[in-house]
Amino acid sequence: DASDSIGGADGVIIDAGTAPNYTFTGGQLDFSANTGESSNAITEDAYVDLPNGVVSSAVSAGTDGSVAFEFWAAVTETHTWQRFGDFGDSNDGEDTSAGGGTAGYILITPNSGRYGDGLEITNHTTTGQEPNVGLQGPSAVGTELHVVAVYNHNNPRSVTTEGSNGTMSLYLNGNLVGHGPIHPDIDLRSGSFNDV
């Protein structure tokens, strides 16, 4: 399931339609039954919905202004713009989406349209600005990947400063893919970040 093993921030699996699109076996969530529907046309696919505010709370805890998202995941089919994680808002608000062109969010995708279906992280503003870091693809199918996306408003000394609002860094299997700026209009500490 999507229970929080150390706290109370349990996730809920949302499974649209009538056919089961996920299984939980061997400690892993398996969404390979998803057909790759776009976010504004889901009738059958499944995803995990985390509690509202979990991202901004995490960014404000520990080292204030920084957060890391860590995934061990495998792609079973290539679907451009599928997500490992998607945190923020959508044009229509929570739990519905006709798109995200005028919403603030961050995302981690194994199949970016900008990078030939390769790995990408980004931060997107309400005005459509979208700094991104990625790796040309496509991502390998059937291979477990260890992906870490770090968003740090503090500009750590170990990473070249990308701008006054901080740096995002992408790691694949323990290696730095690259880093880029967090747009000045994004603040992970105060954003609503409802749709996750």
BAMARSE-598683 format. One record per residue (C-alpha): residue number from 0; x, y, z. Coordinates in Angstrom, 1 decimal. Last residue first. Example, Ala and Ser with C-alpha at 12.3 -4.5 7.8 and 13.67 -1.06 7.14 Angstrom:
BEGIN
- 1, 13.7, -1.1, 7.1
- 0, 12.3, -4.5, 7.8
***
This chain:
BEGIN
- 195, 0.9, 14.9, -5.8
- 194, -1.7, 17.6, -6.5
- 193, -1.8, 19.8, -3.5
- 192, 1.5, 21.6, -3.8
- 191, 0.1, 24.7, -2.0
- 190, 3.4, 26.6, -2.4
- 189, 5.0, 28.2, 0.7
- 188, 8.2, 26.3, 1.3
- 187, 8.6, 25.1, -2.3
- 186, 9.0, 28.7, -3.4
- 185, 8.6, 29.1, -7.2
- 184, 8.5, 32.6, -8.8
- 183, 12.3, 33.0, -8.8
- 182, 12.7, 29.8, -10.9
- 181, 14.8, 27.0, -9.3
- 180, 17.9, 27.0, -11.3
- 179, 19.7, 24.1, -13.0
- 178, 21.8, 21.0, -12.2
- 177, 23.2, 18.0, -14.0
- 176, 23.2, 14.2, -14.3
- 175, 25.0, 13.7, -11.0
- 174, 25.8, 10.0, -10.5
- 173, 24.3, 7.8, -7.7
- 172, 22.2, 5.7, -10.0
- 171, 20.7, 8.8, -11.7
- 170, 21.0, 12.2, -9.9
- 169, 19.3, 15.4, -10.8
- 168, 20.0, 18.8, -9.1
- 167, 17.8, 21.8, -8.5
- 166, 19.4, 25.0, -7.4
- 165, 18.4, 28.1, -5.4
- 164, 16.3, 31.2, -5.6
- 163, 19.2, 33.7, -6.3
- 162, 20.4, 31.8, -9.3
- 161, 22.3, 28.7, -10.5
- 160, 24.9, 28.6, -7.9
- 159, 27.4, 25.8, -8.8
- 158, 26.9, 22.9, -6.5
- 157, 29.0, 21.8, -3.5
- 156, 28.6, 25.2, -1.9
- 155, 24.9, 24.6, -1.4
- 154, 22.5, 27.1, -3.0
- 153, 20.0, 27.5, -0.1
- 152, 16.7, 27.2, -2.1
- 151, 17.6, 23.5, -2.6
- 150, 15.5, 21.1, -4.8
- 149, 17.1, 17.7, -5.0
- 148, 15.8, 15.0, -7.4
- 147, 17.1, 11.5, -6.8
- 146, 16.6, 8.6, -9.2
- 145, 17.6, 5.0, -8.6
- 144, 16.6, 3.1, -11.8
- 143, 15.3, -0.5, -12.1
- 142, 15.7, -1.7, -15.7
- 141, 12.6, -3.0, -17.6
- 140, 12.6, -0.3, -20.2
- 139, 15.7, 1.9, -20.4
- 138, 15.0, 5.6, -20.5
- 137, 14.9, 7.0, -24.0
- 136, 16.8, 9.1, -23.7
- 135, 18.7, 12.3, -23.4
- 134, 19.3, 13.3, -19.8
- 133, 17.6, 16.1, -18.1
- 132, 17.5, 19.4, -16.2
- 131, 14.7, 21.8, -16.4
- 130, 13.8, 25.5, -16.0
- 129, 10.1, 25.9, -16.8
- 128, 8.5, 29.4, -17.3
- 127, 4.8, 29.0, -18.0
- 126, 3.4, 32.0, -16.2
- 125, 2.1, 30.0, -13.3
- 124, 5.7, 28.6, -12.9
- 123, 7.1, 25.2, -13.7
- 122, 10.0, 23.5, -11.9
- 121, 11.7, 20.6, -13.7
- 120, 13.3, 17.2, -13.5
- 119, 14.0, 15.0, -16.5
- 118, 14.9, 11.4, -17.5
- 117, 14.8, 10.6, -21.2
- 116, 11.8, 10.2, -23.6
- 115, 13.8, 12.2, -26.3
- 114, 14.8, 14.9, -23.8
- 113, 12.1, 17.5, -24.3
- 112, 9.3, 15.0, -24.4
- 111, 10.5, 13.7, -21.0
- 110, 10.2, 10.0, -20.3
- 109, 11.5, 9.2, -16.8
- 108, 9.6, 12.1, -15.3
- 107, 10.2, 14.1, -12.1
- 106, 7.9, 17.1, -11.7
- 105, 7.6, 20.4, -10.0
- 104, 4.5, 22.6, -9.9
- 103, 3.0, 26.0, -10.4
- 102, -0.1, 26.2, -12.6
- 101, -0.9, 28.1, -15.8
- 100, 0.1, 25.5, -18.3
- 99, -1.0, 22.6, -16.0
- 98, -3.6, 20.8, -18.0
- 97, -7.3, 20.0, -18.0
- 96, -6.7, 18.7, -14.5
- 95, -8.7, 17.4, -11.6
- 94, -7.8, 16.2, -8.1
- 93, -6.9, 19.6, -6.8
- 92, -7.2, 22.8, -8.9
- 91, -8.4, 23.3, -12.4
- 90, -5.1, 24.6, -13.9
- 89, -3.1, 22.0, -11.9
- 88, -1.2, 22.5, -8.7
- 87, 2.0, 21.1, -7.2
- 86, 3.9, 17.9, -7.0
- 85, 4.4, 15.3, -9.8
- 84, 6.5, 12.2, -9.1
- 83, 7.7, 9.2, -11.1
- 82, 5.7, 10.6, -14.0
- 81, 4.7, 9.7, -17.5
- 80, 5.5, 12.6, -19.9
- 79, 6.0, 10.4, -23.0
- 78, 4.8, 6.8, -22.4
- 77, 7.6, 4.2, -22.7
- 76, 6.6, 0.9, -21.3
- 75, 7.7, -1.0, -18.2
- 74, 9.7, 1.9, -16.7
- 73, 11.4, 0.8, -13.5
- 72, 11.5, 2.6, -10.1
- 71, 13.6, 3.3, -7.1
- 70, 12.7, 6.9, -6.3
- 69, 14.1, 9.6, -4.1
- 68, 12.7, 13.1, -3.7
- 67, 15.1, 15.5, -1.9
- 66, 14.1, 18.6, -0.1
- 65, 15.7, 22.0, 0.8
- 64, 14.5, 25.3, 2.1
- 63, 14.9, 24.7, 5.9
- 62, 17.5, 22.0, 6.5
- 61, 15.3, 19.6, 8.6
- 60, 11.7, 20.8, 8.2
- 59, 10.5, 23.6, 5.9
- 58, 11.0, 21.6, 2.7
- 57, 9.2, 18.6, 4.2
- 56, 6.2, 20.7, 5.3
- 55, 6.0, 22.2, 1.8
- 54, 6.0, 18.8, 0.3
- 53, 3.5, 17.2, 2.6
- 52, 1.1, 20.1, 2.3
- 51, -1.8, 18.1, 1.0
- 50, -1.6, 14.4, 1.7
- 49, -0.1, 12.2, -1.0
- 48, -2.1, 10.9, -4.0
- 47, -0.6, 7.7, -5.5
- 46, -1.5, 6.9, -9.1
- 45, -3.9, 4.7, -11.2
- 44, -5.0, 4.6, -14.9
- 43, -8.6, 3.9, -16.1
- 42, -10.4, 7.0, -17.2
- 41, -7.6, 9.6, -17.2
- 40, -8.1, 12.3, -19.9
- 39, -6.5, 15.5, -18.4
- 38, -3.5, 13.7, -17.0
- 37, -2.8, 11.9, -20.3
- 36, -3.5, 8.2, -20.4
- 35, -0.4, 5.9, -20.3
- 34, -2.1, 2.5, -20.3
- 33, -1.6, 1.7, -16.6
- 32, -1.3, -2.0, -16.0
- 31, 2.4, -1.5, -15.2
- 30, 1.5, 0.4, -12.0
- 29, 3.3, -1.9, -9.6
- 28, 3.7, -0.7, -6.0
- 27, 6.6, -2.6, -4.4
- 26, 7.1, -4.3, -1.1
- 25, 7.1, -7.8, -2.6
- 24, 3.7, -7.3, -4.2
- 23, 1.3, -4.3, -4.3
- 22, -0.8, -4.3, -7.5
- 21, -2.1, -1.5, -9.7
- 20, -4.5, -0.8, -12.5
- 19, -7.5, -2.7, -11.2
- 18, -10.3, -2.5, -14.0
- 17, -13.3, -0.3, -13.4
- 16, -12.3, 3.3, -14.0
- 15, -9.9, 5.4, -11.9
- 14, -7.5, 4.0, -9.4
- 13, -6.4, 6.6, -6.8
- 12, -4.0, 5.0, -4.3
- 11, -4.0, 7.0, -1.1
- 10, -0.8, 8.1, 0.6
- 9, -0.2, 8.0, 4.3
- 8, 1.5, 11.0, 6.0
- 7, 1.2, 9.6, 9.5
- 6, 4.8, 8.9, 10.3
- 5, 7.6, 6.3, 9.9
- 4, 6.2, 3.7, 7.5
- 3, 3.9, 6.1, 5.6
- 2, 1.3, 3.9, 4.0
- 1, 1.1, 3.6, 0.2
- 0, 0.0, 0.0, 0.0
***
